[in-house]
Amino acid sequence: MIAQRMKNLHPYVPGEQPKDRPYIKLNANENPYPPSQEVSKAVVKAAKKYSQKMALYPDPDSNELKAAIASMLNQCGGVLAGAEVKGGKKNGSGAKVTPGAGDKIPFEVTPDMIYAGNGSDEVLSFVFYAFFDGDRPLVLPEHTYSFYPVYAGFYNIPLNKVPLKSDWSIDREKMLEEAKKTDSSIIFANPNAPTSLGLSREEIREMIKAAPEDRVFVVDEAYVDFGGESSIPLLSEFKNLVIVRTFSKSMCGAGMRLGYVVSSPELVNHITTVKNSLNHFPVDFMAQQAGIASCRDTGYYAECAKSVAFERDEFIDFLREKGWYVLDSQTNFVFCKKEGLSGEVSYRKIKEQGILVRHFNTPGIEDYLRITVGTHGQMAALKKVMSTL
Ligand SMILES: *Cc1c(COP(=O)(O)O)cnc(C)c1O
């Protein structure tokens, strides 16, 4: 009864959302803070004043939202919270992301460089469809965002997974070597998940320079606002660069389902072609209003990111004092393990105390936990539980 292609599907398993008791949820890298008041106001206003709009189809191309995103990026220099947020304080690679004179986007991001979609997961699926063929492997790190292999299965794209280096960083040389061998595209998250480590913009620049020019190079910047460096300024140098971003993490909007691409107008057009062949109206009217309002209150989100980064650094100090091995983090989560304690067991013990963290059964990272950074109160509760492990 089912189509042949169904056997290629290996659906993504999201962080669990059990309802048997109220859990502190630190397993899906959501932001612990609500969206800006401006978003609530815009949504209420849209529902009351413009309710007739909901009887009509929304703008299929989210033009006002794309303009708001472009203007936000121009205003912030690419990294939302850049002005205030710094990388981990003990972070050797310590991307200090103050967008001072040297960290402004050296050109104007225009709305035609933006594609807006229903969460970056959907955006990514269109990127996979538009740019990756089944005739050659897509090169990616062995451990990176686990939705990429899911889409590869869906679209029948072979993968070439390159192991991370022993310090968990991306093996840039090996990735390039593999990509050149097969004239392939490259994709990874920067900062990467679940490792929380980022590459500097200069390192990305060197990588794109050496990668196949006629293939798209994708950088997923879901976590960049928590202490990474954006590659947006590189768009004037590389026509094959596609940057994917989301409102789900630093913009406190996982429930709004908004993601976007920043790239050349030409590549944005190709993604739009895929969209118009599959789902003409991916971003509903209410989400468009919420997104536009979000882009206008970057100061608020900068403050949220600053709080998260502060709690993260405190938490990392705490874990290290307790003998945990913790990677430096440029994200809103930490990746950690304790010698002699399996990831599975610590995950379960923490869950028994009412806190959800993420554990992966994936070979190579099964000893680790990925823990989302929450509010001060949530982290205090977690520290109390982890003190007993
Ligand atoms: C969370 C995450 C996404 C998905 O974001 P949505 O916009 O919620 O679909 C994409 N990429 C990475 C690396 C993520 O961590």
The ligand as an SDF file (V2000), in Angstrom:
LIG
                    3D

 15 15  0  0  0  0  0  0  0  0999 V2000
   16.8690   24.3960   16.2440 C   0  0  0  0  0  0  0  0  0  0  0  0
   17.6480   24.2570   14.9910 C   0  0  0  0  0  0  0  0  0  0  0  0
   17.0280   24.4030   13.7430 C   0  0  0  0  0  0  0  0  0  0  0  0
   15.5360   24.4070   13.5930 C   0  0  0  0  0  0  0  0  0  0  0  0
   14.9430   25.5630   13.8080 O   0  0  0  0  0  0  0  0  0  0  0  0
   13.4050   25.7770   13.4960 P   0  0  0  0  0  0  0  0  0  0  0  0
   13.4300   27.1500   12.9100 O   0  0  0  0  0  0  0  0  0  0  0  0
   12.7220   25.7080   14.8020 O   0  0  0  0  0  0  0  0  0  0  0  0
   12.9010   24.7780   12.5180 O   0  0  0  0  0  0  0  0  0  0  0  0
   17.8080   24.3620   12.6050 C   0  0  0  0  0  0  0  0  0  0  0  0
   19.1330   24.1570   12.6860 N   0  0  0  0  0  0  0  0  0  0  0  0
   19.7550   23.9910   13.8550 C   0  0  0  0  0  0  0  0  0  0  0  0
   21.2150   23.7410   13.8910 C   0  0  0  0  0  0  0  0  0  0  0  0
   19.0230   24.0240   15.0380 C   0  0  0  0  0  0  0  0  0  0  0  0
   19.6210   23.8120   16.1930 O   0  0  0  0  0  0  0  0  0  0  0  0
  1  2  1  0
  2  3  1  0
  2 14  2  0
  3  4  1  0
  3 10  2  0
  4  5  1  0
  5  6  1  0
  6  7  2  0
  6  8  1  0
  6  9  1  0
 10 11  1  0
 11 12  2  0
 12 13  1  0
 12 14  1  0
 14 15  1  0
M  END
$$$$
